[in-house]
Amino acid sequence: MGSGSRQSSGSRLGRLGRLTGRVGRKMVQSRVVGAFSGKETRERLYREAFVDSARKVAGDLGSLKGAAMKLGQGLALAADSLELPEDVRAQLSRLHDSAEPVPLAQILETVQSELGGPISEHFARFDPHPLGTASLAQAHAAALPDGTEVVVKVLHPGVRESVGIDLALMKTFARNVPGMRRRRSEIDAALELVAERLREELDYDREAANINIFSRLYRDDPDVTVPGVYPRWSTDRVLTLDRLDGCSFEDFEATASPSARQRAGLLLARTFLEQTFVFRTLHADPHPGNVRFRPDGRIQILDFGCVQRFDEYFVAHYAHIILGSLAGDRERVLQAARDLGVWTGSTPEAGELMWTYCQQVIAPFGRGPLIIGGPEDDVVERATRGGHRFIRYPELQGPPPLLYLHRTLGGIYTLIRRLKVEADWAVLLERYCRNAIDVAEGRVSAEGRLRA
């Protein structure tokens, strides 16, 4: 690591250290003042101090590229599982995966160092203005020597080295949330999973391998496109890909015909279901910038750094919860919740809450055709209201793989909701869920391929 990287790491450590110190002092001050107050006032002061600290953390993380911002987003992702208070969650939700552009000279230095030799030896054109700058990398349009249009992703300098420091900060922050009922081990496990996925996102060799996997899975699919990788122009810090011609979600939403919107929404649902229940390999970063759209509703999937894999038994237990909820089978749902590790105790009230929640959130999809995003779709509101009650029962937990499954489900559902897509969702759910159960129980081969 060069002196510039050491200085950058030292500066970053200093900023994070000062942030941790400010947060700690704020919390101590609130406890000192609260010591001379009644219980209700003491709890209010501590909570207000923590929310103010959350605001400071979100602001500082938002100005730091790299792991700090991603881990803050990860803590927001784990908010439901860890049952963070709504006001703390709101502050963390301010973090967005965007950052100030890295100077071109720094980008060129990285590319030339990684590929070896001047940029002109590798690209006929390298656009100086970035297509976008995210917390981990910056992307530039370019052309290969033969004229092929590509996108070059370049990892930010020093971002890998910052993961450990930034993870320690987020653990300290999460452990001190007022009213936190989750054990320290649960908090640490959730953030360690986020850090594990983050380290994978920082390895472009791994992302290239993920892209090749998804390319094979969708090779014969006329409706779904995955970009190709150019290995000669790629390393573990630089990734060169096909430049796809689809439009952004926002442009598609504004201009697409009703039939194109319907087609795109069903494709988003189908790809989520088959990746979860058939491939058991899930593209787990579904924000709108990672999907492009053709005018007729066909989709193009981008950014394969964050991929969550499941075993066949995990998805089968999850499928039993869905099918049991659709069928009104309480015992099936609760047994599957135990098998999945969602319900780890035996308190009847906790079991009743689990059953009621599933009925509120899943059962509405079994009542015939439904327009997601239409006037009868109140699933998000139901989920939000019901989910807050889980904090009463620590025996109701979110196993780490559920973080990314539900993150992806939430992201895909939000896109479908904005497109206002109609389907008999129960038919679609039952098809994929039954296949997952049949595979886990050995009745069909895992090599089979379902189509919506």
N, C-alpha and C positions, 0 to 999 in steps of 0.2 A: 504494500500500500504506500503510495507517495505521500509527500509532506502535505499536499493539498487535502488529501483524504483524511489524514490525521487531524489537520486543523479543523476540517469540516465536522469530523466525529467529535472532537473536543468541544467545538462550539455547540453542537447539538446536545451533547451531554450536559453542558452548562445550562442551556435553555431549559431542558427537561428537569434538571436539578432545581433550578430557580422556581419552576412551575410547581414541582412537588413541595418545595419549601413554603410557597405562598399558600397552597391548599392546606398544608398541615397547620400553619399558623392560624389560618381562618377557622379551622375546626377547633383548635385549642382555645382561641378567643371565645368562640360560641359556648364552649363547655364552661369556661371560667365565669362568664356572665350568667349562664344558666344555673350555675351552682347556687346563686342567690335568688332563684326564682322558683315558682311552683312547677310541678311536673309538666303541665300542659304548656306553659311558656317555655320551659327548658327544651321540650321536644320540638316546639315550633322554631326556636332559635337555631337549633342544630340542623333542622331540615332546611331552613332558609340559607344557612351558611353552606350546606352541601350543594344546594341548587346553584348558588352563586359560584361555588368552586367548579361545578360541572360546566357552567357557562365559560369560565376562564379556561378550563381544559379544552373545551370545544374550540374556543377561539385560537388558542396556541397550537393545537394539533392541526387546525385548518391552515396554519401558515407554514407548517413543516411538511415537506414532501416525504414520501416513503412510508415506513412501517408504522409510525405514530398515527398518521391519519387512517391507515387501513385497520389498525387494531382498534382505534376509536369507533370506526364503522362496524367492526366485528363485535364490539361490546354492545353497540346499538342493536345489532343483529341478535345477540343473545339476550336482549332485554326481556322478551317474553319468557324464555326458559328460566332466567334468573329472577324474574319478577321485579325488575327495577321499577321504582316509582315513576309515575307518568311524567312528573315535572323534570326528573333527571333524564328520562328517556327523550323528552322533547329537546333538551339541550344537545344530546349526542346526535340526534337526528339531523342537526344543522350541518353535520359533516358531509361534504359531497366529494366524489372522486374526481376532483379537478384541481389544478395547481397553476402557478405562474410558469410560463415557458422557460425552458433551460436555454441559455445562449447557444446559438448555432455553433460557435467555435468549440464549445464543450462537447456537443453532439458529434461533430466531425472528428474530434480527437478520439472519442470512444470508438466510433465506427472504424476509423483507420487503424487504431491499435488492435481491435478485435479481428478485422479482416486482413490486416497487413498491407501496407502500402497506401498511396494517396487515393482519395475518394474517386478520382477520375478513372482509376484502373478497374473499379468495380461497378460503377454506375454511369450510364450515359447522361443522366440528369438526377440531381438530388435537390428537391425543392427546399429553399431556405426557411420557408414559413411552415411551422408544424401543422399537421391536420388536427392535432389535439395533444394536450399535456395532462396526464393523470398523476395520481399520487406516486406511482411506481415507475412510470416510463413516459416517453414522448414518441409520437409517431410522425413520420415524414413520408410524403409521396415521393416516388423515385421511378426511374426507368433503368432496366438492365441493359447491358450493351446491345442486345438484339432488339431493344425497343419495348420489351414486355413491361407493362405498368405494374408496379408493386407498391407495397407499404412496408416501410422499415421501422420497426419498434426498437427503441434504444432504452435500456434500463438506466435509471438515474444513478450517478456515482454514489457510492457509500451506503446505498439503501439496504443491502444485505447485512452490512455490519451493524446497522442500527436496530435490528429486530429484538435482540436480547434486552437492550436498554429500554426500548419502548414497551416491551412486554411487561417488564418489571413495574413500570409506571402504571400501566393499565390495571395490573393485578392489585396494586396498592389502592388505586382509586376505587375499584369495584368492591374490594373487601370492606370499605368504610362507608358504603351507602347506608343511610339511616333506615332502620327497620328491615334490613336485609335478613331474611330467614334462611337463606340457602347456606349450606356448609361451605367453609373455605375450600374444601376439596372440589366441590361442584363448580365454584367460581373459577378455580384454577384450571379444572378440566375443560371448561367451556372456552376459556381464553387460550389454552394450549392447543385446542383444535383449530381455533382461528389462526394462531401462529403457525401451525403445521401447514394449513392451506396457503398461508401467506408465503412461507418459504418455498412452496411449490410454485407459486406465481412468480417468484423471483428467479426461477431456473428455466430459461428458455429452451434448453434441451428437453426438459420434461414437457413443456408446453408444445413443442414440436411433435413429441411422441403422442401427446393427447390429440393433437390435430389429426395425425395420421390414423389414430383409432377411430375418431368420428368420421373422417373421410371414408374409411372402409364401411362404417355402419350406414352411411348415407350415399354410398357410391351409386346405387341404382335408384335413388329417390329423385324423381323429377321436380319435386316441390321444395326441397331443402338443399341448400348449397353450403359447403364448408370450404374455406380458402385453402389453396395448396401452399406448401412450404418449399422454399428454395434453400436446400441445405448448404450449397456452396457459399451463399451469402448470409449464413446464420451461424451464431455461436451461442454460448449460454448467456450472453448479454445483449446480443443483437439478433432480431428475428425478422426475416424477410418473407413476405406473404403476397399472394395474389391480391390485387386491388379489385374489390367487388363493386358492381355498379348500382346496387340498390340504394334507395333513399332512406333517410332517417325516419324513425317512428313518427316524429312530429309532422314531417312533411306528408307521410303516408296517411296519417289520421286526418289531415286537413284536405286532402285531394282524392282519396280513394273512393271508388264506387261502393255501394252497399254490398255487392257480391264479392268484391275484392276484400273488403273488411271482414266479411263472414269467412272467406277462405283463409285469410291470414290468422284470424282468431282460432279457427279449428286446427290449423297447423301448429300454432303455439301450444294448444292443449295436447295435441297428439304427440309432439316431440317431448313434452314434459312427461307424459304417461309412459311412452315407450322407453325413454331413458331411465325412468325410475323402475318400472315393473318388468321390462323385457331386457334391456341392456344392462341395467343396474350400474350404469355409469352416467352420472348426471352433470351436465353443464350447469354449474352452480353460481353463476354470476349474471343473472338475467336482467340487468338494468337496460333501459331502452337503447343506450348506445351500443349494446352488444348484439343487436338484431337489426338487419337491414331488410328492406321490403322492395320487391318488384311491383310494378303498377297493377299486375293481376292478382296480387296477394301471396305469391310465392315468397319464401323467407330465406335469408342468408344469416348464418350464425357466426359470430366473431368472438375472439378472446377466450381461449381455452386454458388459461392459467389456473383457474379454480374449478376443479373437477372432484366431485364426491362419489366414491364407490360404495356399494352396499353388497352384503351377502344375500343369498336367496331367502334365508329365513327371516331376516329383518324385513324385507319387502313383503314377504308372505304374512307376517304378523300385522304389518300396517294395512295390508289388503283385507285381512279379516276384520279389522276395526271399521274400515269403510263399508264392506258388505254387510256386516252386522248392524251398522247404523242405518243403512238403507232398508234393511229387512225388519228393523225394530227388534232385533235379537240382543237383549241386554247382556245375557251371560256370555255370548260370543264376544261382544265388545270388551267386557271386563277381563275375560281370560286372555284375549289378545293384548290388552294393555299391560297385563302382568308379564306375558311372554316377551313383550317389546321392551320392558323395563320402564314404562311410563308410570305404572302404579306399583310401588314397591312395598306398600303396607297392607293393612287389612281394615282400616277404619271405614265403616259402612258409609259415613257421610262423604268421605273422599271418593268412594266408588260411585255413589249417587251423583256427585258433581261431575265425575268423568263421563258417566252415561248421559247426563243432561246436556253437557257441553257438546258431545258428539251428535246428539239429537238436534240441537240448535244449529250446528254448523254444517253437518253432512246430510242429515235427513231431507232438508229442502230440495236437494238435487234429485230426489227420488219421486218427485210429484209431477212428473211430466216435463214437457219442454219449458225451458227457462231462458230468458234473455239476461245473460250476465251483464250488469250495468243498466238493466231496465228497472222499471218502477217496483217490481216485486223482488229484486235482488237486494236483500239487507244482510247478507252473510258476513260481510266485513264488520258491520256494526254489532251483529250477534257475537262474533268471535271476540271482539274487543271487550264487550260487556262481560261475557262469560269467562274470558281468560283471566281477568283481574281477581276472580274468586279463588284461583288456584293457590294464591299466596298463603292461604290459611292452612294448606296441607303440604308440608315439605315432602311427604311420601309420594306426591304427584310430581314427577320430574320429567325433564326433557333430555333423553339420551343424546350425547354429542352429535351423532349423525343427523338427528332431527333438526338441528340448527340450520344446516344447509338445505335439507329437504324443504323445510318450511320457508326458508328465505327464498328459495327458487319458486315454490308454489305461490308465495305472496307476490313476487315480482311478475310472474306470468299472469296471475289472476288480475293484477292491476292493469296490465296491457290489454287483456281480453275485455275487462270491464270498460275501458275507454273506447274499445271498438264496438261494444254492444253486440255481442255475438249470441245467437240463439241455437240451442241444441237440446236433445234429450240426453242430458249429461249422465244420467244413471246408466244408460245403455253403454256409453263409452267407458265409464268407470268399471262396470261389471265385467266387461270384456277383458280389460287389462288386469284387473285384480284376480279374476279367476285363473288367468294364465299364470300369474305369479305364484299362486297357491299350487297349481298343478305342477309347476316346475319344482317347487320346494318339496313336494310330496312324491316326486318321481314319476308322475303320470305322463308328462310330456318332456321332450328334450329342451334344454335351455337354448339350443341353437335356432329354435323356431322364430319366425318374424311375424308380428301382428301388424295389420294395417287398419287405420281408422276407416 
